[in-house]
């Protein structure tokens, strides 16, 4: 599915397919039958773990929001051998909506990317009232609801099956950063990061389409591109389609950036620029921009960039400003920015840049 963003018009809504990025599960009478505090011999509900593992393989994350004894519930999850399937579990006595807020903050995902499964109408109503963006699901309906398109991305990439591990590595990085004694730059230098920019290959296009759909905060225009559109642009002599990836000593972040440039005279046009939210705090957003600025300058062209203010992509706007872009025209939320290609910036000293031809 593809949508265009005309100047002056609102940003198109994200496609429904694959909208849910994390499912938050209750425990008692939901993930397992019974109440753990009343009977420690609770049993997993038939089909629940199968749903979780199936969605996990598609790249959908899972967490927990349960009013329960944290030590007892965690031990039971470990006994069942499924504790590793859940990121940032919230087990305690707070309101379910507050637990989901904390999970969203830790995972850096928008609330509209969450679904919440619970057996109690009261708990679902509390979340629906406090967090109307969250999709609430009665546990009795999971067999039907979890098969809907919003729980299923159009493509399942190699990175989809690794997404939980990537997020877990990111949480480990954040924990280390909290404990790190030193400056932010010293911490980033300790990660041994390598940022790679390469022309998009056909095997990259499923992930590229996925990024256009999933990325909100670091997306310059909010436009989505289909696999077929990206494939045509990849082969067009008038366009440059680039993908960026990042690794550090914890492992790979995967493909985390996509840029689409239309070559022309007197200016190249940067039609799409986005970066995964996973790298928001890594200070690498400007690396891809400066590479494109350098390519345009080497071709004797200027560089213009489309930007559509969505209310959620303020960080991308700041990245453009930091890289020396200035506003040259505006029509409502649609802004055209111009780069100062005479003032290129070197990559941060804590990042090794590799460019593949």
Secondary structure as a PSIPRED ss2 file (coil, helix, strand):
# PSIPRED VFORMAT (PSIPRED V4.0)

   1 X C   1.000  0.000  0.000
   2 X C   1.000  0.000  0.000
   3 X C   1.000  0.000  0.000
   4 X C   1.000  0.000  0.000
   5 X C   1.000  0.000  0.000
   6 X C   1.000  0.000  0.000
   7 X C   1.000  0.000  0.000
   8 X C   1.000  0.000  0.000
   9 X C   1.000  0.000  0.000
  10 X C   1.000  0.000  0.000
  11 X C   1.000  0.000  0.000
  12 X C   1.000  0.000  0.000
  13 X C   1.000  0.000  0.000
  14 X C   1.000  0.000  0.000
  15 X C   1.000  0.000  0.000
  16 X C   1.000  0.000  0.000
  17 X C   1.000  0.000  0.000
  18 X C   1.000  0.000  0.000
  19 X C   1.000  0.000  0.000
  20 X C   1.000  0.000  0.000
  21 X C   1.000  0.000  0.000
  22 X E   0.000  0.000  1.000
  23 X E   0.000  0.000  1.000
  24 X E   0.000  0.000  1.000
  25 X E   0.000  0.000  1.000
  26 X C   1.000  0.000  0.000
  27 X C   1.000  0.000  0.000
  28 X E   0.000  0.000  1.000
  29 X C   1.000  0.000  0.000
  30 X C   1.000  0.000  0.000
  31 X C   1.000  0.000  0.000
  32 X E   0.000  0.000  1.000
  33 X E   0.000  0.000  1.000
  34 X C   1.000  0.000  0.000
  35 X C   1.000  0.000  0.000
  36 X C   1.000  0.000  0.000
  37 X C   1.000  0.000  0.000
  38 X C   1.000  0.000  0.000
  39 X C   1.000  0.000  0.000
  40 X C   1.000  0.000  0.000
  41 X C   1.000  0.000  0.000
  42 X C   1.000  0.000  0.000
  43 X E   0.000  0.000  1.000
  44 X E   0.000  0.000  1.000
  45 X C   1.000  0.000  0.000
  46 X C   1.000  0.000  0.000
  47 X C   1.000  0.000  0.000
  48 X H   0.000  1.000  0.000
  49 X H   0.000  1.000  0.000
  50 X H   0.000  1.000  0.000
  51 X H   0.000  1.000  0.000
  52 X H   0.000  1.000  0.000
  53 X H   0.000  1.000  0.000
  54 X H   0.000  1.000  0.000
  55 X H   0.000  1.000  0.000
  56 X H   0.000  1.000  0.000
  57 X H   0.000  1.000  0.000
  58 X C   1.000  0.000  0.000
  59 X C   1.000  0.000  0.000
  60 X C   1.000  0.000  0.000
  61 X E   0.000  0.000  1.000
  62 X E   0.000  0.000  1.000
  63 X E   0.000  0.000  1.000
  64 X E   0.000  0.000  1.000
  65 X E   0.000  0.000  1.000
  66 X E   0.000  0.000  1.000
  67 X E   0.000  0.000  1.000
  68 X C   1.000  0.000  0.000
  69 X C   1.000  0.000  0.000
  70 X H   0.000  1.000  0.000
  71 X H   0.000  1.000  0.000
  72 X H   0.000  1.000  0.000
  73 X H   0.000  1.000  0.000
  74 X H   0.000  1.000  0.000
  75 X H   0.000  1.000  0.000
  76 X H   0.000  1.000  0.000
  77 X H   0.000  1.000  0.000
  78 X H   0.000  1.000  0.000
  79 X H   0.000  1.000  0.000
  80 X H   0.000  1.000  0.000
  81 X C   1.000  0.000  0.000
  82 X C   1.000  0.000  0.000
  83 X H   0.000  1.000  0.000
  84 X H   0.000  1.000  0.000
  85 X H   0.000  1.000  0.000
  86 X C   1.000  0.000  0.000
  87 X C   1.000  0.000  0.000
  88 X C   1.000  0.000  0.000
  89 X C   1.000  0.000  0.000
  90 X E   0.000  0.000  1.000
  91 X E   0.000  0.000  1.000
  92 X E   0.000  0.000  1.000
  93 X C   1.000  0.000  0.000
  94 X C   1.000  0.000  0.000
  95 X C   1.000  0.000  0.000
  96 X H   0.000  1.000  0.000
  97 X H   0.000  1.000  0.000
  98 X H   0.000  1.000  0.000
  99 X H   0.000  1.000  0.000
 100 X H   0.000  1.000  0.000
 101 X H   0.000  1.000  0.000
 102 X H   0.000  1.000  0.000
 103 X H   0.000  1.000  0.000
 104 X H   0.000  1.000  0.000
 105 X H   0.000  1.000  0.000
 106 X H   0.000  1.000  0.000
 107 X H   0.000  1.000  0.000
 108 X C   1.000  0.000  0.000
 109 X C   1.000  0.000  0.000
 110 X C   1.000  0.000  0.000
 111 X H   0.000  1.000  0.000
 112 X H   0.000  1.000  0.000
 113 X H   0.000  1.000  0.000
 114 X E   0.000  0.000  1.000
 115 X E   0.000  0.000  1.000
 116 X E   0.000  0.000  1.000
 117 X E   0.000  0.000  1.000
 118 X E   0.000  0.000  1.000
 119 X C   1.000  0.000  0.000
 120 X C   1.000  0.000  0.000
 121 X H   0.000  1.000  0.000
 122 X H   0.000  1.000  0.000
 123 X H   0.000  1.000  0.000
 124 X H   0.000  1.000  0.000
 125 X H   0.000  1.000  0.000
 126 X H   0.000  1.000  0.000
 127 X H   0.000  1.000  0.000
 128 X H   0.000  1.000  0.000
 129 X H   0.000  1.000  0.000
 130 X H   0.000  1.000  0.000
 131 X C   1.000  0.000  0.000
 132 X C   1.000  0.000  0.000
 133 X C   1.000  0.000  0.000
 134 X C   1.000  0.000  0.000
 135 X E   0.000  0.000  1.000
 136 X E   0.000  0.000  1.000
 137 X E   0.000  0.000  1.000
 138 X E   0.000  0.000  1.000
 139 X H   0.000  1.000  0.000
 140 X H   0.000  1.000  0.000
 141 X H   0.000  1.000  0.000
 142 X H   0.000  1.000  0.000
 143 X H   0.000  1.000  0.000
 144 X H   0.000  1.000  0.000
 145 X H   0.000  1.000  0.000
 146 X C   1.000  0.000  0.000
 147 X C   1.000  0.000  0.000
 148 X C   1.000  0.000  0.000
 149 X H   0.000  1.000  0.000
 150 X H   0.000  1.000  0.000
 151 X H   0.000  1.000  0.000
 152 X C   1.000  0.000  0.000
 153 X C   1.000  0.000  0.000
 154 X C   1.000  0.000  0.000
 155 X C   1.000  0.000  0.000
 156 X C   1.000  0.000  0.000
 157 X C   1.000  0.000  0.000
 158 X H   0.000  1.000  0.000
 159 X H   0.000  1.000  0.000
 160 X H   0.000  1.000  0.000
 161 X H   0.000  1.000  0.000
 162 X H   0.000  1.000  0.000
 163 X H   0.000  1.000  0.000
 164 X H   0.000  1.000  0.000
 165 X H   0.000  1.000  0.000
 166 X H   0.000  1.000  0.000
 167 X H   0.000  1.000  0.000
 168 X H   0.000  1.000  0.000
 169 X H   0.000  1.000  0.000
 170 X H   0.000  1.000  0.000
 171 X H   0.000  1.000  0.000
 172 X H   0.000  1.000  0.000
 173 X H   0.000  1.000  0.000
 174 X H   0.000  1.000  0.000
 175 X H   0.000  1.000  0.000
 176 X H   0.000  1.000  0.000
 177 X H   0.000  1.000  0.000
 178 X H   0.000  1.000  0.000
 179 X H   0.000  1.000  0.000
 180 X C   1.000  0.000  0.000
 181 X C   1.000  0.000  0.000
 182 X C   1.000  0.000  0.000
 183 X C   1.000  0.000  0.000
 184 X H   0.000  1.000  0.000
 185 X H   0.000  1.000  0.000
 186 X H   0.000  1.000  0.000
 187 X H   0.000  1.000  0.000
 188 X H   0.000  1.000  0.000
 189 X H   0.000  1.000  0.000
 190 X H   0.000  1.000  0.000
 191 X C   1.000  0.000  0.000
 192 X C   1.000  0.000  0.000
 193 X E   0.000  0.000  1.000
 194 X E   0.000  0.000  1.000
 195 X E   0.000  0.000  1.000
 196 X E   0.000  0.000  1.000
 197 X E   0.000  0.000  1.000
 198 X E   0.000  0.000  1.000
 199 X E   0.000  0.000  1.000
 200 X C   1.000  0.000  0.000
 201 X C   1.000  0.000  0.000
 202 X H   0.000  1.000  0.000
 203 X H   0.000  1.000  0.000
 204 X H   0.000  1.000  0.000
 205 X H   0.000  1.000  0.000
 206 X H   0.000  1.000  0.000
 207 X H   0.000  1.000  0.000
 208 X H   0.000  1.000  0.000
 209 X H   0.000  1.000  0.000
 210 X H   0.000  1.000  0.000
 211 X H   0.000  1.000  0.000
 212 X H   0.000  1.000  0.000
 213 X H   0.000  1.000  0.000
 214 X H   0.000  1.000  0.000
 215 X C   1.000  0.000  0.000
 216 X C   1.000  0.000  0.000
 217 X C   1.000  0.000  0.000
 218 X C   1.000  0.000  0.000
 219 X E   0.000  0.000  1.000
 220 X C   1.000  0.000  0.000
 221 X C   1.000  0.000  0.000
 222 X C   1.000  0.000  0.000
 223 X C   1.000  0.000  0.000
 224 X C   1.000  0.000  0.000
 225 X C   1.000  0.000  0.000
 226 X C   1.000  0.000  0.000
 227 X H   0.000  1.000  0.000
 228 X H   0.000  1.000  0.000
 229 X H   0.000  1.000  0.000
 230 X H   0.000  1.000  0.000
 231 X H   0.000  1.000  0.000
 232 X H   0.000  1.000  0.000
 233 X H   0.000  1.000  0.000
 234 X H   0.000  1.000  0.000
 235 X H   0.000  1.000  0.000
 236 X C   1.000  0.000  0.000
 237 X C   1.000  0.000  0.000
 238 X C   1.000  0.000  0.000
 239 X E   0.000  0.000  1.000
 240 X E   0.000  0.000  1.000
 241 X E   0.000  0.000  1.000
 242 X E   0.000  0.000  1.000
 243 X E   0.000  0.000  1.000
 244 X E   0.000  0.000  1.000
 245 X E   0.000  0.000  1.000
 246 X E   0.000  0.000  1.000
 247 X E   0.000  0.000  1.000
 248 X E   0.000  0.000  1.000
 249 X C   1.000  0.000  0.000
 250 X C   1.000  0.000  0.000
 251 X E   0.000  0.000  1.000
 252 X E   0.000  0.000  1.000
 253 X E   0.000  0.000  1.000
 254 X E   0.000  0.000  1.000
 255 X E   0.000  0.000  1.000
 256 X E   0.000  0.000  1.000
 257 X E   0.000  0.000  1.000
 258 X E   0.000  0.000  1.000
 259 X E   0.000  0.000  1.000
 260 X E   0.000  0.000  1.000
 261 X E   0.000  0.000  1.000
 262 X E   0.000  0.000  1.000
 263 X C   1.000  0.000  0.000
 264 X C   1.000  0.000  0.000
 265 X C   1.000  0.000  0.000
 266 X C   1.000  0.000  0.000
 267 X E   0.000  0.000  1.000
 268 X E   0.000  0.000  1.000
 269 X E   0.000  0.000  1.000
 270 X E   0.000  0.000  1.000
 271 X E   0.000  0.000  1.000
 272 X E   0.000  0.000  1.000
 273 X E   0.000  0.000  1.000
 274 X E   0.000  0.000  1.000
 275 X E   0.000  0.000  1.000
 276 X C   1.000  0.000  0.000
 277 X H   0.000  1.000  0.000
 278 X H   0.000  1.000  0.000
 279 X H   0.000  1.000  0.000
 280 X H   0.000  1.000  0.000
 281 X H   0.000  1.000  0.000
 282 X H   0.000  1.000  0.000
 283 X C   1.000  0.000  0.000
 284 X C   1.000  0.000  0.000
 285 X H   0.000  1.000  0.000
 286 X H   0.000  1.000  0.000
 287 X H   0.000  1.000  0.000
 288 X H   0.000  1.000  0.000
 289 X H   0.000  1.000  0.000
 290 X H   0.000  1.000  0.000
 291 X H   0.000  1.000  0.000
 292 X H   0.000  1.000  0.000
 293 X H   0.000  1.000  0.000
 294 X H   0.000  1.000  0.000
 295 X H   0.000  1.000  0.000
 296 X H   0.000  1.000  0.000
 297 X H   0.000  1.000  0.000
 298 X H   0.000  1.000  0.000
 299 X C   1.000  0.000  0.000
 300 X C   1.000  0.000  0.000
 301 X C   1.000  0.000  0.000
 302 X E   0.000  0.000  1.000
 303 X E   0.000  0.000  1.000
 304 X E   0.000  0.000  1.000
 305 X E   0.000  0.000  1.000
 306 X E   0.000  0.000  1.000
 307 X E   0.000  0.000  1.000
 308 X E   0.000  0.000  1.000
 309 X C   1.000  0.000  0.000
 310 X C   1.000  0.000  0.000
 311 X C   1.000  0.000  0.000
 312 X C   1.000  0.000  0.000
 313 X C   1.000  0.000  0.000
 314 X H   0.000  1.000  0.000
 315 X H   0.000  1.000  0.000
 316 X H   0.000  1.000  0.000
 317 X H   0.000  1.000  0.000
 318 X H   0.000  1.000  0.000
 319 X H   0.000  1.000  0.000
 320 X H   0.000  1.000  0.000
 321 X H   0.000  1.000  0.000
 322 X H   0.000  1.000  0.000
 323 X C   1.000  0.000  0.000
 324 X C   1.000  0.000  0.000
 325 X C   1.000  0.000  0.000
 326 X E   0.000  0.000  1.000
 327 X E   0.000  0.000  1.000
 328 X E   0.000  0.000  1.000
 329 X E   0.000  0.000  1.000
 330 X E   0.000  0.000  1.000
 331 X E   0.000  0.000  1.000
 332 X C   1.000  0.000  0.000
 333 X C   1.000  0.000  0.000
 334 X E   0.000  0.000  1.000
 335 X E   0.000  0.000  1.000
 336 X E   0.000  0.000  1.000
 337 X E   0.000  0.000  1.000
 338 X E   0.000  0.000  1.000
 339 X C   1.000  0.000  0.000
 340 X C   1.000  0.000  0.000
 341 X C   1.000  0.000  0.000
 342 X C   1.000  0.000  0.000
 343 X C   1.000  0.000  0.000
 344 X C   1.000  0.000  0.000
 345 X C   1.000  0.000  0.000
 346 X C   1.000  0.000  0.000
 347 X C   1.000  0.000  0.000
 348 X C   1.000  0.000  0.000
 349 X C   1.000  0.000  0.000
 350 X C   1.000  0.000  0.000
 351 X E   0.000  0.000  1.000
 352 X E   0.000  0.000  1.000
 353 X E   0.000  0.000  1.000
 354 X E   0.000  0.000  1.000
 355 X E   0.000  0.000  1.000
 356 X C   1.000  0.000  0.000
 357 X C   1.000  0.000  0.000
